[in-house]
Amino acid sequence: MSFHWFLPTNGDGRHVANVVASAGVGRGALTRPASLDYLGQVARAAEQSGFDAVLTPTGAGCEDAWLTTAALLPLTRTLRFLVAFRPGYLLPTLAAQQAATFQRLSGGRLAINVVTGGDPVEQRAYGDRLPHDERYARTDDFLTTFRGTWDAAPFDHAGPYYDVTGAGFPRLPADRPPVFFGGASPAAERVAARHADVHLAWGEPLDALRERAARVRALAVAQGRDLRFGVRLHVVARDTADEAWDEADRLLAGMDPDAKAAAQRRFAQMESVGQRRMNDLTVGLGTHARAQTVGPNLWAGIGLLREGAGTALVGSHDEVADRIVELQDAGFEHLILSGWPHLEEAYRVGEEVLPRVAARVAA
């Protein structure tokens, strides 16, 4: 299993933060700006604690992922960077050139997370007015061009969105970076089956994850392809279960009611099917963290405020390790984790949870 941590390029602190807008933190401000010094600390903590890579998010509330991760390269040695970006905002040929440069400068430490985008308000703010399914059609054409530029240069392609002749760049590295791709709609799953190396899902009850993986795997097999699967989750792990749930209640108490209400209104307007699935998990939740579980040790309260990945594994170090092994047994080979603050929690999860997972797998 490959473990990834999260790089908080929108800032960090001891409270749940909405990736898009730090103003949505609630009662506690994000007291740690996303400076190069602080992000370097988080990246080094992840590297030292046994994580393979860090995911860098994309969106209006985050620093640019390409520039940030490039600046962190000399501060790390082995850590890989999973760079998220929106395919509608740059040409696939330029993305291939950027990826090639990154691979050369880093010694092959790049993976890319292609994010089609599900918030029409944010998409329009960037100048992108395509509707949901057309955005995925463009992503399909983008990845066809990106992969062709890399694998078959000089590459000619006349698609619905990109038309290139003789595409390709000198000295492209032999290893194309793996493509991580999420999305829960039928349009997204078709693109994943055609192009993804790793298909990502946000944390849901295990049966729902199994069903999604089986469906996408069948689509990939029909394309003559095989792909791997990953899950994006937050983690609240402590020595005992009671301590972990007390910490979850502290995070919950830090969510300002007005900020939660504003977040829920915004989430309801999104076109993302994955976000809708996260929203559905928050319906009818109780007022305390233990009353907001939607599966064994799976807490849905994060999704009351935070966009995107809205669930967390909560429990003792042993309980969290058990849940992770269950995900691995279900066929999920990549796990992208996070916690607040990301610096301290990288050490905690790396030192307490990952060794327990390794011991269970070895046994």
N, C-alpha and C positions, 0 to 999 in steps of 0.2 A: 504494500500500500504506500502511496506517495502522499506525504503531508505537506500542506501549504499553509502559510499564515497570511494575514491581511495587513496591507500597508495603509495606514489612515491618512491619506493625502488631503483630507478635508479638515484635519486637526484631530486631537485626541483629548481624552479626559476620563473622569471616573463615572460618567453617566452615558446612557444610550444616546447616540447621536444619529440624526438622519444624514445620510451621505450627501444628499442634495443641498441641504441648507443647515449650517451649524446653528442657526437661530431656532431650529426645532429641537434643541437639546432639552429644553425644559428648565427646571430650577437651577441646574448647574451649567455654567458656561464651559465651553471647550477651552480648558486652561493651557493646553499645549499646542501651539501653532504647528502647522505642518512645515517646519523649517527643515533644511537639509541636515542640520545637526541632529534633530530629534528623529527624523525618519531614518537616518543612519544608525541611530541607537536601536530602533525597532528592527531594522534589517539585520544588524549584527546579532541581536538577541535571538532572532529566528534562526539564523545560521548556526550559532553556537548551541542552540537547544535542539538541533536535529531536524529542523524543517528543510524540505527540499527546495521550496520556492516561496515567493510572496506574490499575492495578487494585488495589483494596483488598479483601483476602480476608475471609471470614467463617468463624467457628468459635469454639469455646470458648477457644482459646489466643490469640485476636486481640482487639485493641480494636474497639469497635463501628465499623463502616464509615461509617454515616451521620454520627455525631458527629465522627469523626476528619476526614473529608473536608470537612465544613462548617467546621471550625476552620482548615483549610488554605486555604480560598478566598481570604482576604485576603493570604495569603503568595504567591499566584501570580496570573498575569494571563490567560494563554491556555490553560493546561493543563486538560484535561477529566478528570473523575473517573469511573471505572467502579466503581460501588458494588455490592458483592456482598452479598446477603442471602438468607435462607431464607424462602420464601413461607408456610410453615406457622406462622411465628412472629408474624405481624402480619396485619391485615386488608388486603385489596387496596385498599379505599377509603382507608385511612390511608396505604398506600404511595403511592397516587396523590397524596394531599395533600402528603406529604413531598417527593415528586418535583417537584411543582409549585412548592413553596416553594424548593427547591434551584435549579430552573431560573430563577426570578425573581432570587434573590439572586446567582446566579453568572453571569447573562447567557447561560444556555443551555449550561452546561458539564457536564451530567450525562449519563451512560449507566448502565444498570442491568444487573447480572449476576445473574440469578435462579438460585439453587443449590438444587436440591431436597433434596440430602443423601443420602449413601449409607452412613453409619456408624450402625447401629442403636443402639449404645451412647451415642453423643453425642446422637442424636435423643431417646432416652429421658431423657437428662439434662436436656434442655430441656423435657421434658413431652410430647414427640410420639411416639405409639406406633403410628402407621399403618405398615403394611408397605410394601415398596418400590413396587409398582405403584400402590397407592392414593395414595402420596405424589405420584406423577406425575399421577394423575387430579386430585388437589387442585391441583397446579400448573397444570394445564390450566384448571380453573375459576377459579383465582386470576388468571391472565393474561387470561381472557375478561372478568372483572370489572374488572381494572385498565385494560385497553384501552377497555372500554366507558365506564367512568367518565370517561376522558380524552377519548374521541372522540365520544361520543354523549350527553353529559349534557343533561338529566336521564335517567339510565339505570336501567331496570328489568331485573332478572335473577333468575331462580329456578333455581339450579344445585344440584348434589348437595352442595356444601360451602358456598356463599355465596348468600344470598338478600337482595337489596337492592332498595329502591324509591326512585326519585328520586335516585339517586346522582349526585354531581358537586359541584364546588366553584366558587365565583366566581373569576374572573380566572385560570382555568387558562391557561397559556401555549399559544401556537399549536403549538409543536413538542413533541410527546411524546418523551421520551428514548428512544433506541434500546434494544432488549432484546437482551442477549447471553445465550445459553443453551447449556449443555453437556449431556453425558450420552450414553452409548454403548449403552444398552439399547434394545430396540424401543419400550418405553413412552416413553423420553426422546426418541427420534427422532420419534415421532408428535407430541409436544408441540412440538418444535422446528419441524416442518413447519407447524404451525397458527399459531404465535405468534412465533417468533424473527425478529429482524432480522439477527442474526449468530449462527451456530451454531459453538460452540467445541469443539475437540478438543485433547487433550494430545498431545505430540509422539510420533509413531510413525513407522516406516518409510514412505517416501513412497507406495508402492503401497497400503498399508493406509489411509492418509489419503485417497487418491483414491477408494478403494472406498467409504469411509464417506460422503464428500461426495456421490458419485454417488447413493447410496441415499437420503440425506436430501433431496437436490435433487429426486429423482423424487417423493418423498412431498409435497414442497412444491408442485410443479407440479400434482399431483393435487388440491391444495387451491386452485389458482388463484393461488398465491403464488410469489414469488421471494425468495431470501434469500442472504446472503453468508456466508463461512466464515472462521474464524480458528484459529490454533494457539497454544498456550501452551507455551513452552520456556524453559529456562535457557541461558545462554551463557557459554562460557569461550573468549575470543578474545584472542590475543596476536600480537606481531609475526611470530613463526614458529610453525609447528605443534609443534615440540619444546617450546617454552616453554608452549604451551597445554596439551599433554598432561602436562607436569611439574606444572602448576597443578592439573589434574584429579587427578593422583596425590596431591597434597598434600591436596585436599579429601577424597579417599577415605581417606587415612591418618588424617584427623581424625574419622572415624566410629567411635565406640566399638563393639566387637563386641557387647557386651550390649545397647546401645541399638539396634543393627541387628536383633538377634534379637527384641527386644521389638516393634520396629516391624513386622517381618514377621509375627509372630503376630497383631498387631492388624489388619494389612491383610487377612490371610486370613479374618477374621471379618466383613469388610465386605460389604455387599450391592451396592456400586457395580460395575457392569460395566466402567466406565472404569478403576477401580482394579485390577480383575482383569486388564485388558489391560496395565496398567503392571507388575503382579506377574509376568505371563508373560514380560515382556522381561528380567526379572532372573534367570530360571532358567538355571543352568549357566554363569553369568558367570565369567570368570577373575579373578585376584587383582589385576591391574593395569588401569588405566583403558583402555589401548589394547585389552585383551582383553575389554572390556565394551561394545564397539560393536555396534549392531544395524542399522546402515546407515551410509552415508558420513558421517563426522564426527558421528554420532549416538551419544552415550554414555548408557547406561542405568543407570550406577552410582548416580546421584542417587536412584533409586527404591529403593535398598537401605535408605534411612533416611527419606526425605521422602515424606509422603503426597501424593497427587494427582499433579501434574505431576512426572514422575520421570526425564525425559530432558533432555540438554543438547546443544547444538551446540558442538563442541570443534574448534579448529583455528586457523590463521592468520586474520588479518582478511579476507584475500582468500577463503580457503576458506569461512568462515562466510557472507560476502556471497554467494558462489556458491550455497550451500545455500538461502539466503533467497530468492534469485531463482528457484530451482527451485520453491519453495513458491508463490511468486506465479504462476509459469507454470502451476501445477497448480490455480489458482483460489482460493488462500487470500489474502484481502485484508487481514486483520488479524493482527498478530503481537504477542503479549504476552511480553515477555522479562524476564529477571532474572539476577542474579549476586551473588556474595558478595565483599565487602560491597556493598550496593545503591547506596551513594553513589558510591564510586569507579568501580564498573562501569557506572553510568549514564553517567558522563562518557566512559569508555573506549569503550563500544559506540556512544554517540552521536557521538563524534568520529572513530572509526576505521572502524566497520562501516557505519553508516547512509549516510555519503557514498559509500562504495564501492557500496552497493546502488543508490543514486540514479544513479551514473555508469553502471552496467551497464544499468539500465532505460532511461536516456536513449540509450544506444548501440544 
